[in-house]
Amino acid sequence: MKKYTKTHEWIDTDTGYMGITEHAQKELGDIVYVDLPEVDKEVEKGEIILSIESVKAATDVYAPVSGKVVEINEELETSPELVNEDAEGKGWLVKIEISDPAQLDELFDKDEYLKFIESEGE
């Protein structure tokens, strides 16, 4: 099951894979570069974990939970457009070993996230 943040990241609660949402990807436009973190990097919930550059802008991506980066999507180094093609699938960014599973309870489920982005547009 995926959970979502107010800053438009998602995390799979079963596997720890995370990325940006389809909504965020559409807002960014064509992604040209992903600055991935090092494997074994410790992250705290809410801190910058990596950055993404698009033809429109560069943006920071925040850790949805605390933990350790245990895997990066190496395909993005040569094919950053995977994020545009499938932001919530093949365009995942990193896998986090979640250190505090209770933090997942603070995130949106899909319906809550959709209501949140709808209210942002008002």
C-alpha positions as CSV (number, residue, x, y, z in Angstrom):
1,M,0.0,0.0,0.0
2,K,1.2,3.5,-0.8
3,K,1.2,6.5,1.5
4,Y,1.6,10.1,0.4
5,T,3.1,13.4,1.8
6,K,2.0,17.0,1.6
7,T,5.2,17.6,-0.4
8,H,4.1,15.1,-3.1
9,E,6.2,12.0,-2.3
10,W,4.9,8.5,-2.1
11,I,6.3,5.5,-0.2
12,D,5.2,1.8,-0.5
13,T,4.6,0.8,3.1
14,D,5.4,-2.9,2.3
15,T,8.7,-2.5,0.4
16,G,10.0,1.0,1.3
17,Y,10.3,2.1,-2.3
18,M,9.6,5.8,-2.7
19,G,9.3,8.5,-5.3
20,I,7.4,11.5,-6.4
21,T,3.7,11.4,-7.2
22,E,2.2,11.6,-10.7
23,H,0.9,15.1,-9.6
24,A,4.4,16.3,-8.8
25,Q,5.8,14.8,-12.1
26,K,3.2,16.7,-14.1
27,E,3.9,19.9,-12.3
28,L,7.7,19.6,-13.0
29,G,7.4,18.7,-16.7
30,D,10.2,16.8,-18.5
31,I,12.7,15.5,-16.0
32,V,16.3,15.7,-17.2
33,Y,18.3,14.8,-14.2
34,V,17.9,13.0,-10.8
35,D,20.6,13.6,-8.2
36,L,20.4,10.4,-6.2
37,P,21.8,10.0,-2.7
38,E,24.4,7.4,-1.7
39,V,23.3,4.0,-0.5
40,D,23.5,3.7,3.3
41,K,22.7,7.4,3.7
42,E,20.7,7.9,6.9
43,V,17.7,10.2,6.5
44,E,15.2,11.9,8.8
45,K,11.6,12.3,8.0
46,G,11.1,15.7,6.2
47,E,14.7,16.3,5.3
48,I,15.9,16.6,1.7
49,I,16.9,13.2,0.4
50,L,17.6,14.2,-3.3
51,S,16.9,16.7,-6.0
52,I,15.3,16.5,-9.4
53,E,15.9,18.8,-12.3
54,S,13.3,19.4,-15.1
55,V,13.2,21.7,-18.0
56,K,11.1,24.0,-15.8
57,A,13.0,23.9,-12.5
58,A,15.0,22.1,-9.9
59,T,13.2,20.8,-6.9
60,D,14.1,19.0,-3.7
61,V,12.5,15.7,-2.7
62,Y,11.9,15.0,1.0
63,A,12.1,11.8,3.0
64,P,8.6,10.7,3.8
65,V,9.9,8.7,6.8
66,S,13.2,8.3,8.7
67,G,15.5,5.4,7.8
68,K,18.4,4.4,5.7
69,V,18.7,4.4,1.9
70,V,19.3,0.8,1.0
71,E,18.9,1.0,-2.8
72,I,18.8,3.6,-5.5
73,N,17.1,3.4,-8.9
74,E,20.3,3.3,-11.0
75,E,18.3,3.3,-14.3
76,L,17.6,7.0,-13.6
77,E,21.2,7.9,-14.0
78,T,20.9,7.3,-17.8
79,S,17.1,7.5,-18.1
80,P,15.6,10.2,-15.9
81,E,12.6,10.3,-18.1
82,L,11.4,7.1,-16.4
83,V,10.0,9.4,-13.7
84,N,7.8,11.1,-16.3
85,E,6.7,7.8,-17.8
86,D,5.9,6.0,-14.6
87,A,6.4,8.2,-11.5
88,E,4.7,5.8,-9.2
89,G,6.2,2.6,-10.7
90,K,9.4,2.2,-12.7
91,G,10.3,5.8,-11.9
92,W,10.8,5.1,-8.2
93,L,13.7,6.9,-6.7
94,V,15.1,5.1,-3.7
95,K,14.3,2.3,-1.3
96,I,14.3,3.2,2.4
97,E,14.7,0.8,5.3
98,I,12.1,2.4,7.5
99,S,13.4,2.9,11.1
100,D,10.1,4.1,12.6
101,P,7.0,2.4,11.0
102,A,4.7,4.5,13.2
103,Q,5.6,7.5,11.0
104,L,3.7,5.9,8.2
105,D,0.5,6.6,10.2
106,E,1.1,10.3,9.7
107,L,1.0,10.1,5.9
108,F,-2.1,10.3,3.6
109,D,-3.7,7.3,2.1
110,K,-4.6,7.7,-1.7
111,D,-8.1,9.2,-1.1
112,E,-6.8,11.7,1.5
113,Y,-3.9,12.7,-0.9
114,L,-6.3,13.3,-3.8
115,K,-8.5,15.5,-1.6
116,F,-5.4,17.4,-0.5
117,I,-4.2,18.1,-4.0
118,E,-7.7,19.1,-5.0
119,S,-7.9,21.6,-2.1
120,E,-4.4,23.0,-3.1
121,G,-5.8,23.9,-6.4
122,E,-8.6,26.0,-5.0
